[in-house]
Amino acid sequence: MNLSDCERLLIVKPSSLGDIVHTLPAVEALHRAAPRAKIDWLVNTEWSPILEGIPFLDRIVAFPRRELRGLGGLFRGRAWATRELKPADYDLVVDFQGLFRSAYLSRRTGAPMVAGFRRSREGARFFYDRCIDVPDWDRRHAVDRNLALAAALGAETSEPVFSLPGGKAPEGLPVIEGAPVLLHPFSRGEGKSLSIAETRELCELLAPHPVLLVGIPDQPIAAAWPEHVVDLLGKTSLAELIHLLRLAAWTISVDSGPMHLAAGVSNRVLAIHTWSNPAMVGPRRPDAWIWREGRLVRVGDLAPDEFPERRDLAKVHAARERLLDPGAPSAIADFIRRRLAESPDA
């Protein structure tokens, strides 16, 4: 199938936040290869705001994942796909998710061509007409794996482009004097979130620069934050978070979906990694920075196996009062202050 001849394409990448951001450059490459084609994107309902307003998408197909759980949900999903997807008469479906459910839904569209990764899981590849083999899979960033799939289908790929929406200003956001630093210290991943004490220490060390504190903590926070901190914990939608990331002079974030969102809109990102490999799952922008094991490293200078994944440390980190080494907050704050002094309006 010639990609440029396609009239309707469906992208299947329902979750999660970071994975959707990682897929955007590949989908834009497909759009450039088939500029007249209408492109739809199947995405879980809660993540659909990430895609709203992207100009090359014709339709966002909100998938009600929470309503279709379990074995019974699989049968309801079949009926949903027949009703919502099959009438679109897609020429090509590209499954970037690579799981049984995503491949099954892709097949249920009735499209003459369904493509996905050979290294998919849960038997997904048996639903594909084209299985794309990505060389050096274990040494490639997720963004580059997705671009390789797009290239195998006939798209020309170059430096990734992240066409994220502009976002929406939160209601009641106070007037902020100076260049704010956005801090996202919490993650659902085990052993990745900063403790409340570490978060407070980092905030204090960043004074007097205004700090926008975002995310969802896993425990109540009783004490008030310092005066230069704008507490937005649990108070922002995805659209509002995107706006704040664009507003920030720098973003400091643990390894999480919002970190990838930040790297999608700016290279002024410092990602804190504890056990994950930043070359594989860190910010994709070469001018972004990472912190791991006492070192600040520019992403473009990372070797693929410089910081190998160390999942055995996850439980240890989770049990520690401090996630970072004692000197880490000070080193991170010093780095950000220097960058702000060099270019305060960056």
URCORUR-V978829 format. One record per helix or strand. SS is the DSSP state (H for helix, E for strand). FROM is the first residue (numbers start at 1). TO is the last residue. Records with the same first field share a line. If there is no record, write none. Layout:
BEGIN
SS->FROM-TO ; FROM-TO
END
This chain:
BEGIN
H->3-5 ; 17-33 ; 45-50 ; 65-68 ; 70-84 ; 86-88 ; 100-108 ; 124-127 ; 137-139 ; 142-152 ; 196-206 ; 238-247 ; 257-265 ; 278-281 ; 299-301 ; 311-319 ; 328-342
E->8-12 ; 38-44 ; 59-63 ; 92-95 ; 114-117 ; 130-132 ; 181-184 ; 211-214 ; 229-231 ; 250-254 ; 269-272 ; 289-292 ; 295-298
END
